[in-house]
Amino acid sequence: MSTDGPIQVGDDRQLFVDDYLIDSMNSVELRLHTPLPAGTALELGEPWEGNTCDYHTVFKDDDVYRMYYRGSSHEGYVIDALLEPEETSVPLHPELMCYAESRDGITWTKPDLGLIEFEGSKKNNIVWLDEANETGDMNPFVDGNPEAKADERYKAIVWKRNNVFAVVSPDAVTWRLMQEEPILTEGPFDSQNVPFWDPWRNEYVIFTRGVIGEGSSFKGGYRWIRRATSKDFLNWSPLESIDTGDTPYEHFYTNGTTPYYRAPGVYLSFPRRFLPDRRPREDSPWPGTSDSVFMSSRDGLQWDRTFMESFIRPGTSPRGWTSRNNLLSSGIVETGENELSMYVLRHRDFPSVHFERVTIRKDGFVSAAAGFSSGELITRPLVFKGGELELNYSTSAAGAIKVEIQDEKGKPIPGYVLEDYPEMFGDEIAGTARWSGGTGVGSLTGKTVRLRFWLKDADLFAFRFR
């Protein structure tokens, strides 16, 4: 991402997911925050779901929350020693796609859709089953393209025979192929491939599995991520591998990429990281273990991996440490005034497999953070539009935040100096910056400025001019 000249932030929300906005930090660090567990969202115990459920997608569609996930029961993953006496594995069956919905993103139901027969009955929540048993993934989304046809309001991809096909739906549950020919053919695609309409670039984007480098266990390289773009969802640019700078390669089993709707131009990704050479238990039939990580981008190809640590850990249950567990949902939804939710695959390979809801504050993935001894952060030159400065921040009872607005060269602007800013403390998603002269900053609209933040035992997650 180019850093030449001032950053044109307009009135868009700005996140500290990387150092893009930052000119200098003194006793301040970028800190990754992890979601909080919020209980089981969906049990996956139906015969057509299976022990190896996986690859879930979630989004809010007007007043309905929609979830899609793969039902499957693969052989040879269960650790028999961890089964309870009354537990049995679900018999093997073809891979298929299931549907659940919710009115609040918290309580989920599985509607009886009556669409597709499974073992002699259509009383189920199945939305896709390939007759040849060649489909291993389906990732739907609401098409935000203003030129999209009414009967193609929902789009998705499915992969089979290591090719990717486009599918569409008028109602989010009945699906058909958009054309008989595949839209992508240069595999591998055996993972959760994620398409969406990019509202900022006005094009379709897909992130798929790829291979890169020299690894230990996947086609001579590492499981990786590729990107392609399209104007019509049928004709795509060549797939390109993403770039994570000089960080070491790791196996990214999935990608979970999404444009973060509250901060235009910021893309977030939550890959399931796979460690194929680790065997947590000697009686594991399959080696490997998994967690989920966090990374961000401002163009979709160059990705920041400031945070190599885990975003979602396997947890205390022995059933969380099997080889392909702890996948975060593709998609983030609001479930409260200050809350975002995602959904984690837990206990994969066992009859107790389920999706756990986890929550994080709005914009709360990363903060600029300082300890009790205080610290300062100064931004690069910015040009904004708006009348007030909004802060998403949290302090301790003894902590505080103060803000100074400087000119391009770093000279404090009269009326906005640090000494004019009463200590701000509390915990707000949309707090208003206030100097002794008031909250207004409209006189500085269109001018090049810098922001100087003073933090004491505090986290600053985001800011925007409004």
Secondary structure, 3 states (H helix, E strand, C coil): CCCCCCEEEECCCEECCCCCCEEEEECCEEEECCCEEEEEEEECCCCCCCCCCEEEEEEEECCEEEEEEEEEECCCCCCHHHCCCCCCCCCCEEEEEEEEEECCCCCEECCCCCCCCECCECCCCEEECCCCCCEEEECCEECCCCCCCHHHCEEEEEEECCEEEEEEECCCCCCEECCCCCCECCCCCCCCCEEEEECCCCEEEEEEEEEECCCCCECCEEEEEEEEEECCCCCECCCEECECCCCCCCEECCCCCEECCCCCCCEEECCEEEECCCCCCCCCCCCCEEEECCEEECCCCEEECCCCCCCECCCCCHHHCCCCCCCECECCEEEECCEEEEEEEECCCCCCCEEEEEEEECCCCEEEEECCCCEEEEECCEEECCCCEEEEEEEEEEEEEEEEEEECCCCECCCCCHHHCCCECCEEEEEECCECCECCCHHHCCCEEEEEEEEEEEEEEEEEEC
